[in-house]
């Protein structure tokens, strides 16, 4: 197959699809609206202190005992991983009227999960290295996709400098959140109504969430026999875990229990103040000695989130492939964690969906 496949989105799914196509000698290029690769995978360093390591502000874990595709890929790329720290007691905060409870979980209560040395961005970087140079084109936002009567596909893009560019393709892999596809890209002819309905009804994983990482000189809570795992009915963080690198500094990361509108009302500085106060309640006065707080609100990321995603998820969404695309069938293929039937919302889902999309092109 000599014609060019165009992948829209340079997240984990898009990059994996490109690496699989490249292995089979199929020309491809990736168009990415952001100025970086990785999509919702984001590993950040403390400003002016890269020596402290990188901390995940997007997905963190994978479970190799269940998730075979990512386990095989990690092995093939020879990436360093380590087990999530869970030794010691957890802390549970049910109200402000009394001290948090210290609880010892039964052995095996928490599933073994793995993390990447250097953050999940190390996986992203390793996949990118398998691609020919210039495969990924940053700052190219896809605005429209057109299919003419001869079956030729034309993609309209808008560049970061405001210029426009047309790209031709034999097939397209849409490695974007489904709602972004439905609301930000115009299709001519239009996608079938049932496909559009399906895309709009798939909530974007993490879109309404924000993540915070508090970095310390060392994981002091371990000295007190704490695992770093905490839950709270008070907030602002609803769930907290040890985010320390395998060696060196300590870190705690948390997911918010408050809605996006409240986070925006408080502002980043206001949030940081009440986050530190909560960490002190849960882990003691040493939690005041924070070296840095890293924060990412995915609800404010226009390449991730649409307005419908601001409604908090109450249940795990039912993900999976969209219906057949009518005249577009075989011309566009969907990838991304929201299109994985079994592992939606996981890194494994992003990888498996890429594998399925490439299989559909090459079979």
N, C-alpha and C positions, 0 to 999 in steps of 0.2 A: 504494500500500500504506500504509494509515493506522495499522495496529496497530504496537505498540512492539516493536522488536528490542532484546534485552538482550545486551550483550557482557560476558563475565566475564574480567577481566584488563585492566589499563591499561598493558601493555607496548607495544612498538612495533606488534605485530600488532593488538592491540585498538584502539589509537588510530587506526591506519590504516583499519581496518574502519569505525570510527565516522565518520571523515572522508569515506569513500566513500559511506556511507549518507546522510550529511548533504548531500552534493553532489546526491543524487538525491531529496532532500526526504523521506526516510524518518526518522521519529522513532526515536531510540535513546538508550540510557543505558549507561554503563559502571559496573560494580560492581568495586571493587578492594579487596582485603583490606589492602594496605599503607597507610601514611600518606603515600605519594608515588606519582607516576606514573613509568613507565619500565621496571618489571620488572627484567630482568637488564641493562638499560642503566643505567649509573650513572656519572656524572661528578662527581668530588669536588674541593673546593678545600682548600688548606692552611689549617688552622684559624687564624683571625685574619689571613690574608693572601689574601683573594680576588683581589687585584691580580695574583697570580702565575698565575692562570688555573685552568682545570678540567682534571682528569686522569681518563682513563677507567679505571674499575675493572671494567668489563664489556667488551663488544665495542668494538673500536677502528676497524677498517678496513672499507673496501668496495673493490671492484674494478670500476670503471665500464666497463672494456673487455669485461667478461663479464656484469655485473649491471645489466641495463637498467632494471628497475623502480625501484631505488633511485637510479640516475643521473637518471632522468626526474623523480623526486620531488624530489631535491635541487635540480635546475634550476628546477622550478616554484616551490619555496619560496624560491628565491634565497639558498641557504645558502652560506657561505664554506667552502671546503675547501682542503687543501694536500697535497702528495705526501709520503708517508712518507720520512724521511731515511734514505738507504742509502749515502751516499758514504763511501769509505774502506774500511779492512780490517775483517774480522770477527775475533773472538777465540774460540779453541776450547780448552776445559779438559778434559783426559782423565784426569788424576790429580793428586794433591797432591805427587807426587814431583818434578815439574819445572814450569818456568814455562809459562803458557798459550801456545799457538801463535797466531801472527798470520798470517792467511790473506787473500789477495786473491781475491775471487770473480770468476769470469768475467763479462764484460758480459752482462746479461740473465739472470743466474742467479737473480735475485730478481724476482718479478712486481711491476709497478708497482701500489701500493695507495694509497688516498687516506684522509685523516683530516679530521675536522671541526674548524674553529676553535671553541673553546669546548667541545670534546668532543661525543660522540654525543648528549649531553643537549640540545644545541642543535637537533637533529633532532626529538627528542621534544617540546620546547617549541614548535617551529614548527608541528607537527601539531596540538598542543592548541589553538593559537590559531585554527585553522580551525573549531573546534567551538563550538556555542552554549554559553554559560555554564551551569554546573551539569550538563553532560553526564557528567562524571566524578564518581563518589561514592566517596570514600576511606573506609577503615575499615569496609568491608562485606564480610564473609567469607561466601561461599556455602557452605552446609552440605548442602543437598538440593535436588533438582529433581524436581517431580512433574508427571505428565501424566494428566489425567482422561479419562473415557470420551468427553467431548465434544471432546477435542483441546486443551483449555485447559492452559496451562503455568503452574505456580506455582513460584517460586524462594524458598527459605527462606534468610534471611541472618542472621548474627549481627554486631551492631555492636560497635565498639570499646568502648563503655560497657557491653556485656553484654546490651543489649536485643536483641530479635528483630524482624524485619520480613519481611513477605511481599511479593514483587514478581511482577506478572503479565507475561507476554510472549507474543508471537505466534511468535517464534523466538529461539533462543539461539546466540550464537557463543562457543565455549569457547576463549578465547585464553590458555590456560594450558599448562604442561608436561603431557604426557599422563599421566604417573605421578601428578601432583598431582590431576588430574581423577579418576583411577581410585581413589585412596586417600583423598581428602579430601571427595569429594562423593557423597552417596547418591542413587541414581536410583530412582524408583518410577513405572512398573515398571522392573526392572533392565535395564541395557544387555545386549545379546546377549553370550554367552560369548566369541565370537571377537573382538568389539570390545574387551572388557575385557582379553583376552590381548594383543591388539595394543598397547593403551595401556600395559600394564605392561611390555611388552618394548621400549619406546622409551626408551632412556637420556636423561636430561635434559642438554642441552648445557650445559657449564661447571659442572654441579652438584657434581662432586667436586673442582673446582679452586679455587684461591685465586689472587689477583693482588696484586702489590705494586708500588708506584711510589715510587722514590726521587727526591726533588726537590732540585735544586742551583741555585746562583745563576746558573750558566751551563753550557752543554754542553761541559765541559772536554775530554772525550775526542776531540772533533773537532779540537782543536789538535794532538793526537798522530796524526792521520790515521786515527782509528777511527770506524766507522759507528755504534757503540753496539750492534751486533748481536753476540751471543755465544751459544755453546752450551756446556753443561757436563755431564759424566758424574759430577761430584762433588756438585754441588748446594750449597745447597738449591734454587737456581733452575736449571731445566733449559734455559730459553730466555729470552733478554733482548733487548730492542729499545730504540731511542731513542724516548722518549715526550715529547720536548720540544715545547712549543708552537711555532707558526710564528715567534714573536718572544719575546724575554725569557729566562726561566730555562731551565735544562736539566732533563731528567728521563730516567730509565731505568725501564722496567717489565719485570717478569719473571713467568713461569709456573713453578710449583713442580714438581719431580720427585718429591717425597715424598707419601705417602698422607695423607689427611685425619686419620687417627688420630694419626699422628706429629706433624702440625702442631698438633693440639690438645694433645698431650702437652707439646710445647715451649712453647706459649703465645706470644702475640703479641710480648712483650718478648724472649723467647728467640730467636724467629725473626728479629726485627729485628737482633739482635746478629750472628748468623751470616750474614745477608744482607749487611750492611755489610762483613764480613770477606771474603765472596766477591767483592763489587764491587771491593774494594781489590786482591785477587789479579788480577782481570781487567783493571781500568782504571787501576790505580796509586793512590798515596797520596791524591790529590785526592778520591777517592771517600769518604774519611772525612768530608769536610766537607759532610755531608748536611744540608739545611735541614729537611726533613721526610720521613717515610715514611708513605705512605697504604696501607692494607691492607684487603682484603675477602676473607673466606673464604666462598665460596658454599655450601660444604658445611654451614655452620651457619645458612643462611638457610631457615627453615621454609616460606617461600612459594615456594621454588625446589626444594628437595632432599628426597627421601625416603631411607630407609635403603639401598635397593638402589642408589642413585646413588653411594654411597660407594666402591663397587668401581671402581677406575680403568679408564677406557676403553683398550682395547688396539688397537682399530681404529676407523676412522670408522664410526659407526652407519649402518645402512640406514634412512632415514626415508621418510615418505610418508603419504598419507591412510589413516586407519583403514578397515576394511570397512564396508559398508552397515549402518546402525544399526537395522534392523528397524522396530518401531513408532515409533522415534524419528527415522526418516529424514525429512529436511526440517524437523524440529523443532529438532534440535541440529546445529550445524556446527562443525567443528574448524579452528582457526587456530593460528598459532605456528610457529616455525622447525622444530620436530620433525615437522610435518605437510607439509613441502615436499619433494616427490620429488627435486628437482634441487639445491636450495640449502639443505638442512638444516644447521643450525648457523651460518648466516650471517644478517646483517641482511636480505639479499635474500630469504632464505627466509621470514622473518617477514612481509615486505611482500607477497610473492607469495601466501602462504597466506591473508592477509587479502583480497586481491583475489579469490581463488577462492571464499572463503566468501560474500562479498557478491554475487558473480555468481550463486551458487546460490540466494540469497534473491530476487534481482531478476529472474531470467530467466523 
